[in-house]
Amino acid sequence: MGERIKDYLDCFNKALLEVNIRTLEVVCLCLIVGLLEGDFRRHLTSKDIKSMKEIHQITLEYMQDEDVSRVVSIKRKNLAPSSNKAGSSGQSSTSKTSTPRVGKFSTYTPLVASLTKVYQQVSHKSILSRARQIRPRASLNKSQYCDYHESYGYRTEDCIDLKDTLEQAIQDGKLPEFVQHVKLSRRQNDNEDRD
């Protein structure tokens, strides 16, 4: 993984204080141009950003995703196969409280529609892999339903398995019509043509 977004922004803010740029468009352009190629940069360039508040909101979401990915990575390292064995008291080392599930991808391709709407449009086609079986839980929320797993307990929009399955199909080139394409501003196109 490359530089963390938070580290980049700290460095960018320090540099910005030294150069005294006051035009929002120039600040936004400098911020985006300095980013490494990746989902965060593609997401920023796909939007017609009009304020630093919009950049701030998008940045917070990506930083939260980075933090979750980092925590999951640390937990996976700590859960070596030998640590799953029962302790001396005969109890399992896994706790009763479950941690929220995290998808297998660190970032996801922006879609042109909601997860639920995309699933509704492709569910009848044989593009997606079959949903894995979900263990029934005693405390299911009957007001929430997942179309992908055909079970209660959470919404289709929140289904990590569906999100992973759709992302895999997108990466395999099976769902190009649902990918939100990157829109470069005219200035960025001009700058790329000069290079």
N, C-alpha and C positions, 0 to 999 in steps of 0.2 A: 504494500500500500504506500502511496506517496505521502506528501506532507499533509498533516491534518489541517482542516479548514480553519480552525481556531488559531493555529500557529501562523498560518498565512495572513489572516486578518490582523493579528497583532502586529506583524511585521509591516503590513500595508498601512495600517493606521499610523505607525511611527514615521514611516516615510512620507505619508500625506501631510503630517504636521510640519515637515521640513520644507515642502515645496509650495505650500500656500495656493492650492487650486480651489477655486470657489464655484466653478460651474459644475452642476450636478451631472450633466452628460459626460463631461471629461472624467470626473471621478468614477462614474459607473464604467466607462470604457476602460480606464486604467485598471480597475479592479478585475474586470473580466479578462482582459488581455494578459494579465499577469498570472492567471490561474493555469494550472496544469490541465491538459486535456482529460476530460472525464465527465461523469454524469452531472456533477454540480455545475461545471462550466456550460455543458450543453443545455441544462435546464435554464440557466440564466439567459443564455442567448436565444432560447426559444420563446421567450416572453418579451413583450413590449413594456419594459420596466420604466415607470414614470417617477419613481421616488426611491429614496434610500430606505424608506419604511418597507417597501416591497422586497428589496434586496435583503433587508434585515430579517423579515419573516421567512423567506426561503432559506437563508443561511441558518437560522435557528433550527429549522426542520432537518437540514442536512447534518448539522452538528449533533443533533440528538441521535440521528441514525448512526453516525460515526461512534458516538458513545455507547450505544446499544451493541453495535458490532464488536467494539473493543471488549466490553464486558462478557459477551458471549464467547469470544475468542479465549479470554482468560479462563472462563468457566470450563470450556472444552479442554484446555490444557490441564486444568486441575482435576478433571474427571478421567484420569487414566484408568484402564481396565482393572488394575489392581485395587483401586479405591472403591470399586463397587462391591467388594466382598463384605460380608457381614463382620462386624466388630467382635470383640471378645465377649460382649454381653449377648450376642446372638441377634442384635438388631441391625437392620440395614443402615448403611451410612447415608442413604438418601432421605431427605426430610419429607414430612407430610405436606408442607406448603409447596405448591408448584410455582415455578417461575414462568413468566409469560413466554410463549413460543416466539422464536425469531426465525425468519425465513432463511433459506440457504444462500440467498444472494445478498451482498452488502448494499447494493443499490438496485433500483428497479426502473425500467424504461417508463417514461411518462406516457400515459394512455390518452386517447382522444375522448374517451368516455369512462364512466365509473366501472369498477371491477364487475359489479353486478350486471350492468348493461352489456359489457363485452362478453361475459359468460352466457347471458341469454342469447346472444347472437351466434355464438359458436358451439353451444352445448349439443345441438343436434348433429353437428359434423363430427367426424372421427379424428379431430385434430388433437384434442387434449387426452392425456393419459387418464385412466380411471382413478377415481378418488379412493384413497386408502380407507380401510374400515376404522371407524372411530369407536373407542370403548365407551359404552354408556356410562353416564355419571348420574349419581343420585340427585345432585342439585342442578338440574338443567333449567335454564330460563326458557320456558315454553313460549314466551313472546318474541323470541328471536329464532330465526330459521336460516340454515345454510342450504342453498339449492345444490351446491356442488356435492356435499356429503349426504344430502337428504336427511338432515338431522337437526334437532333443536340444540340451543345452547349459545349460539352466536350468529351474527348476521353474515350473509354471503360476502358483503363488503369487507368484513374483518377476517376472512378465511386466509390463513397463511399458506395452506396447501394450494389453494386456488391461485393465489398470487405467484407462488413459485412455479406452478404448472404453466400459467400464462407467460411468465417471464421466459421459461425454457422454450416454449413454442415461439415466442418472439425472437429469441436468440437463434433458433433453428430456421428462422425465416418463414414461418408458417402463418404469421398474423401481421403482415406489414400494414394493412389498412387500419389497424388500431394504434399504431405508433404515432405519437405526437412528434412531428418533425421539427427540427431545429430551424428557426428563422433568424438569419443573421441580419443585423441592421445594415443599411446601405454603407455606412462608414466602415464597418467591419469587412464587408465584401470588397470595398475599395482598397483597404489596407492589405488584405490577403492577395489581391491582384498585383500589388506592388512588390510583394515578397518574392 
